[in-house]
């Protein structure tokens, strides 16, 4: 709600307190105070600017602890109290959320009111919580209705004010204030100010509780993600041993077994174990993306040589030509190993789909790396099959495979997208069916 709207509501609701006519053309006329109709006495003046400032100070807080601390301080100051308590009403039980004085503030959460039995007039607080009505006492020790309360008998407070804060028809909290120096401190004017502020108090408490709930959910998800990362890491490592044994046994069998049918089965076992090993390696990379890694200068030429070596056999077998065009003297300080994974997976993705769709024309995969407008640009272009428009929105999803016939694991492009986001960049895809695709990565030079 804007300042003008708040001021208009205040003036309309409490017009009986106002004596000066406010200009229709400017709600922010040069008026800092407005006198009441009953008196020109300074004690009966509402300072609208102070109310607006107080309301804004309350509304800007979203962290519950800071909100409650500042809120009680503002309430104590505007009411003229010496000390105050903000009391929550949860599941039928009263709990002190905040206590404070004009001298200091101390935050204490979820403490039973019974702990403060000697420090609070429980009969007054329970009455306000039950009836949702204000209790205003000019001199509590002389009040016939409440002077039987143990706290009032012992402490003999003078001015007492206890009022409910209501939100959407429900009790949000109870605020108890007192002043032991002066009787009759809590005037109609001050109660009117607190009434104005109480709506903002209720809204702000609700928002802060929602924010706290969201933070707790985020913490829970963070813990769950860490546990999942640990599970993936441990499971992948534990499975790599048996898979390595399967690969070793299949290689031995290929050499020693004479039966051609049996050799076929062992070859199938070898390919399956290789695919499982690739999946485990990529799951380990998923785990690595979320880990802290030291940044270093990326050597793109070294990355090129490693990738060319890795794909040398499969590229020549499937008539795929790899071309690299790397601008000299490029400088990018980032995650070198992850950068290698990005380029490797984009090239691997092109090769997989070229083989899958039996594209017999000579295929190229052209990787260009250059700088432009304070970005490092990485383009991986192929003249393969292209990507169908229906598949395009899904290609970066985890475990998504473009075809059931694919022997990929659906993690390659997912890893690319996750890594590029981790590096603060973005990726775009330009594709045409039957002609090919170009993946373009933009990485800011920091």
Residue, then its C-alpha position, 0 to 999 in steps of 0.5 A: x500500500x502506498x504512502x498516499x493511500x495509507x494517509x488517506x485511510x488514516x484521515x478517513x478513519x480518524x477524522x473525528x480527531x482532526x481539526x485542520x482541513x486537509x487540501x483535497x489536491x494534496x494529501x501531503x500538504x505541509x502538515x506534520x501534525x493534526x490537532x484533535x477536535x476536542x482540544x489543542x493540547x499537545x497530548x491530543x495530537x496525531x503525528x501522521x508522518x510518524x505513523x507512516x514512518x512507523x508503518x513503513x519500518x514495520x512493513x519492510x522487515x521480512x525476517x521474523x526476529x528482526x521484525x519482532x524486535x523492531x515492531x515492539x520497539x516502535x509500539x513501545x515508543x508510540x504508546x509511551x510505554x516503559x516495557x512491553x511484551x508480544x505474546x503469541x497464541x498458539x494451539x490454545x497456549x500463550x507464549x512470549x515471543x518478545x519482551x522489551x523495555x525502553x532501555x534494551x530489547x531482548x528476543x526470546x522465542x516460544x517461552x511459556x507465559x507461565x515462566x513470566x507469571x510473576x512478570x505479567x498480569x495473566x488475568x488481563x492477557x487471558x481476557x484479551x486473548x479470549x474476548x479480543x477486546x482492549x484493556x486500558x487501565x489508568x492505574x492498575x493497582x487501584x483498579x477494582x477489576x484486576x487488582x486481585x492479579x498476583x502481578x498487579x498486587x506485587x508490582x503495583x503498575x500504573x498505566x496498563x494497556x493490553x490489546x489484540x492484533x487481529x488478522x483475517x478475523x483470527x487472533x494473531x498475537x496479544x501486545x501487553x504494555x505498561x508504564x510504572x512512572x505515570x498514570x493514564x499514559x495510554x490516551x485515546x490518541x495513543x490507542x488510535x495510533x496503535x490501532x492504525x499500526x496493528x493492521x500492519x503488524x498483523x500483515x507483517x507477522x504473517x509475511x515473516x512467518x511465511x518467509x520463515x517457513x519458506x526458508x525452512x523448506x529451502x534448508x530441508x531441500x538443501x539437506x535432501x540434495x546433499x544427501x542425494x549427492x552423497x548417495x549418488x557419489x557412493x553408489x557410483x563409486x561402489x558400482x564402478x568396481x563390479x562394472x570394471x570386473x565385468x569389462x575385464x571378464x568380457x575382454x578375456x572371454x573375447x580372447x579365450x572363448x571359441x564359440x561364436x555365439x558365446x562371443x556375441x553374448x560376451x560382446x553384448x555384456x561388454x557394451x552394456x557394461x560400457x554404457x553403465x560405466x558412462x552413466x555412472x561417470x556422468x552421475x558423478x559429474x552431476x554430483x561434482x557440479x554442486x561441489x566447490x571447485x577452484x577456478x583456473x585459466x582455461x586452456x582451450x587448445x589443450x581441451x581440443x587435443x584431449x577431445x580429439x584424442x577421445x573421439x578419434x576412433x569413433x569419429x573415423x569409424x562413423x565418418x565424422x570430421x571434427x574441426x576446431x577454430x579457436x581464437x588465439x590468446x583467449x582468456x577465461x578464468x573458470x572451471x576448466x574441468x567442467x568446461x571440458x565436459x561441456x564441449x565433450x558432451x556437445x560433440x558426443x551428442x552430435x555423434x550419437x544422433x548421427x549414428x542413430x539416424x544412419x546419416x551416410x553423408x560425410x558429417x562434420x562437427x565444427x567447434x568455434x571458440x572466440x570472444x565477442x562483447x565481453x563474452x567467450x562464445x562457444x559454437x558447436x555446429x553439425x550437419x546432422x539430423x537436426x532436432x524436431x520442434x516438439x523435442x526442443x523444449x525437453x532436450x536439457x531435461x535430466x534423462x531425456x533421450x530424443x529416441x528410444x533407440x538411442x544408446x545415450x543416457x539422457x544426461x549429456x545435454x542436462x550436464x551442459x545446461x547445469x554447468x553453463x548456469x553454474x558458470x554464469x552463462x547461457x546456452x541457445x540452440x538453432x536447429x533445422x530438421x535434416x540440415x543440422x544444429x548449432x549450440x551457442x554458449x555465452x560465458x561472461x568474461x569476468 
